[in-house]
Amino acid sequence: MQYTLLTLLLCFWLGAVQAAELGDVVPRSYRGQPLAADIELLALAPDELAGLQVRLADANVYRGANVAMPPALATARLQIERRGAQSVLHVTTAQPVAAEYVHLYVRLDTPGRQEVRLATVWLQPDPNPAPPVVVAPASAPTAEQLAAQARAARAAA
């Protein structure tokens, strides 16, 4: 009986201190495009999810990890979305990301707890890139145009 009670209390305590975790990362954009990615939110009790606030971690976290914060993250928008029984963190930026990957340090705030978690978004090259812009070369003057210019020059002289 004593061990059963101790085991139950230990399980309850471990469940109470369980931290929010980030799961699978699914990129929804390609390199050179504004970032769009979905990150699974795991190990959250329903009451924690209701009070969960997410934001990008401060620049100090990036500096402390010796990671350069990509400029595109200045426009990052993080939003929690429910997709059936699953909770997802949807991340977007207004600016394009040229790098092959982006480290996202996400701050998860639940009542009484603040945590920072890392998710790395790997970006693939666009399989259907926009065609390159071709600048048409200036056309060479035709023989008729050259003859007309020569006549005009002789008439002016």
C-alpha positions as CSV (number, residue, x, y, z in Angstrom):
1,M,0.0,0.0,0.0
2,Q,2.8,2.4,1.0
3,Y,4.6,1.8,-2.3
4,T,1.4,2.1,-4.3
5,L,0.7,5.5,-2.8
6,L,4.3,6.6,-3.3
7,T,4.2,5.5,-6.9
8,L,0.9,7.3,-7.5
9,L,2.3,10.5,-6.0
10,L,5.5,10.2,-8.0
11,C,3.5,9.8,-11.2
12,F,1.3,12.7,-10.4
13,W,4.3,14.9,-9.6
14,L,6.1,13.9,-12.8
15,G,2.9,14.6,-14.8
16,A,2.6,18.0,-13.2
17,V,6.1,19.0,-14.1
18,Q,5.9,17.7,-17.6
19,A,7.1,20.3,-20.0
20,A,5.7,21.3,-23.3
21,E,7.7,19.9,-26.2
22,L,8.0,20.6,-29.8
23,G,7.5,17.7,-32.2
24,D,7.8,17.2,-35.9
25,V,8.6,20.3,-38.0
26,V,6.9,20.5,-41.4
27,P,8.1,23.2,-43.7
28,R,5.4,24.7,-45.9
29,S,7.7,27.0,-48.0
30,Y,11.0,26.7,-49.9
31,R,14.3,28.4,-49.7
32,G,14.1,32.0,-51.1
33,Q,10.4,32.3,-50.0
34,P,8.8,33.8,-46.9
35,L,9.0,31.1,-44.2
36,A,5.9,29.0,-43.5
37,A,6.2,26.0,-41.2
38,D,4.1,23.9,-38.8
39,I,5.6,22.5,-35.6
40,E,3.7,19.9,-33.5
41,L,3.0,20.9,-29.8
42,L,3.4,17.9,-27.6
43,A,3.0,17.0,-23.9
44,L,0.4,19.7,-23.1
45,A,-2.5,19.1,-20.8
46,P,-5.8,20.8,-22.1
47,D,-5.6,23.4,-19.4
48,E,-2.0,24.3,-20.3
49,L,-3.0,24.6,-24.0
50,A,-5.7,27.0,-23.1
51,G,-3.2,29.3,-21.3
52,L,-0.3,28.7,-23.6
53,Q,1.4,31.8,-25.1
54,V,4.1,31.4,-27.8
55,R,6.6,33.8,-29.1
56,L,10.0,33.9,-30.6
57,A,12.7,33.9,-27.9
58,D,14.7,37.1,-27.4
59,A,17.8,37.9,-29.4
60,N,19.8,37.2,-26.2
61,V,18.8,33.5,-26.4
62,Y,20.2,33.3,-30.0
63,R,23.4,35.1,-28.8
64,G,23.7,32.8,-25.9
65,A,23.5,29.8,-28.2
66,N,26.0,31.4,-30.6
67,V,23.5,31.3,-33.4
68,A,22.9,34.3,-35.7
69,M,19.2,35.3,-35.7
70,P,18.1,35.5,-39.4
71,P,16.8,38.9,-40.3
72,A,13.6,37.4,-41.7
73,L,12.6,36.4,-38.1
74,A,12.1,40.1,-37.3
75,T,8.7,39.7,-39.1
76,A,7.9,36.3,-37.6
77,R,4.4,35.5,-36.6
78,L,3.6,32.5,-34.4
79,Q,0.1,31.2,-34.0
80,I,-1.3,28.1,-32.3
81,E,-3.8,26.2,-34.4
82,R,-5.9,23.1,-33.6
83,R,-6.0,20.5,-36.3
84,G,-8.3,17.8,-35.1
85,A,-6.9,16.4,-31.9
86,Q,-3.4,17.9,-32.7
87,S,-2.1,21.3,-31.7
88,V,0.3,22.9,-34.1
89,L,2.4,26.0,-33.9
90,H,2.2,27.8,-37.3
91,V,5.2,30.1,-38.0
92,T,5.3,32.6,-40.9
93,T,7.5,35.5,-41.9
94,A,6.9,38.3,-44.3
95,Q,10.5,38.3,-45.6
96,P,12.0,35.5,-47.6
97,V,14.6,33.1,-46.1
98,A,17.6,32.3,-48.3
99,A,19.3,29.9,-45.8
100,E,19.0,26.1,-46.0
101,Y,17.8,26.0,-42.4
102,V,16.4,28.3,-39.7
103,H,16.8,27.7,-36.0
104,L,13.7,28.8,-34.2
105,Y,14.0,29.3,-30.5
106,V,10.4,29.4,-29.3
107,R,9.4,30.7,-25.9
108,L,6.5,28.7,-24.4
109,D,4.7,30.4,-21.6
110,T,2.1,28.5,-19.5
111,P,0.7,29.7,-16.2
112,G,3.6,29.4,-13.7
113,R,6.2,28.3,-16.3
114,Q,8.4,29.7,-19.0
115,E,10.4,27.5,-21.3
116,V,12.5,27.9,-24.5
117,R,12.5,25.1,-27.0
118,L,14.5,24.8,-30.3
119,A,13.0,23.7,-33.6
120,T,15.1,23.6,-36.8
121,V,13.3,24.2,-40.1
122,W,15.1,22.6,-43.1
123,L,14.3,24.4,-46.3
124,Q,14.5,22.7,-49.7
125,P,15.1,24.6,-53.0
126,D,11.9,25.5,-54.9
127,P,11.2,22.6,-57.3
128,N,9.4,25.1,-59.6
129,P,11.4,28.3,-59.4
130,A,10.2,31.4,-61.3
131,P,11.8,31.6,-64.7
132,P,14.8,34.0,-64.7
133,V,14.2,37.5,-65.9
134,V,15.8,37.9,-69.3
135,V,16.7,41.4,-70.4
136,A,16.4,41.7,-74.1
137,P,19.6,43.2,-75.6
138,A,19.3,46.5,-77.4
139,S,18.7,45.8,-81.0
140,A,21.4,46.8,-83.5
141,P,20.3,49.5,-86.0
142,T,19.2,48.1,-89.3
143,A,20.8,49.1,-92.6
144,E,17.9,51.4,-93.4
145,Q,18.2,53.1,-90.0
146,L,22.0,53.6,-90.5
147,A,21.4,55.0,-94.0
148,A,18.7,57.4,-92.7
149,Q,21.1,58.6,-89.9
150,A,23.9,59.1,-92.5
151,R,21.5,61.2,-94.8
152,A,20.4,63.3,-91.8
153,A,24.0,63.9,-90.8
154,R,25.0,65.0,-94.3
155,A,22.0,67.3,-94.6
156,A,22.8,68.9,-91.3
157,A,26.4,69.6,-92.4
